[in-house]
Amino acid sequence: MLVKTRGIVLNYIKFRETSIITKVYTEQLGVQSYIINSVRKKTPGSRIALFQPFMLLDMVVYTSHKGGLTRISEYKSAHPFSSIPFDIRKSSILLFLSEMVSRTIKEEEENPQLFHFLYNAIIEFDEQQEHFENFHLVFLLHLSHHLGFGPSNGAEIIEQVAFSANAQSNTGAPPVLALQAYEVYFHQLLRTPGQTTIPNGKVRREMLSILIRYYQLHVERLGEIKSLAVLSEVLS
């Protein structure tokens, strides 16, 4: 059966000489994986760029009651980006966020609220010309609410991460004292993200590290985020 749906590309892996297997979060079917043939050919008009992280697609896809890999009948860009491909900071942020989404969203069923949050956030990010340095932090905070473990305030994040760190420590020292300095910034990002001023990149990187740890406490087998090193280097 054919289904028309919008999709958000999460990632792809190479398959055979010129094909790929791509993971897409679809509006109608949740997370799906598709085989795309001959998309990596080095010829004019190659469409591999459409399967970069967080590209937005309009698609007509095949479905199967058996699940597993299927194919895309038709696909095209749903929203050509105006800034993301030309800004290394933005593309690095999206690479990181797409990996986080890919590791945290597993369900093969529709979730309109989650899909619309992701879709609209990506468009908003593309349209931002400046002051987007906190976007990935705000995005992860909002995503956590859609995933069911969103914090109500900054203290909740710090306490959970600090308690976890203390449980793993042999010294028994209260890490909450070292982390408390970031509590107010998390609280501001939750309440008034557009008015939050984080003093420098070092604080921002520490906050991201804390937020990833917070996700690890709630998402089973989240694992290492490979794109984090690239993001940290680009935003340093």
Secondary structure, 3 states (H helix, E strand, C coil): CEEEEEEEEEEEEEECCCEEEEEEEECCCEEEEEEECCCCCCCCCCCHHHHCCCCEEEEEEECCCCCCCEEEEEEEECCCCCCHHHCHHHHHHHHHHHHHHHHHCCCCCCCHHHHHHHHHHHHHHHHCCCCCCCHHHHHHHHHHHHCCCCCCCHHHHHHHHHHHHHHHCCCCCCCHHHHHHHHHHHHHHHHCHHHCCCCCHHHHHHHHHHHHHHHHHHCCCCCCCCCHHHHHHHHC
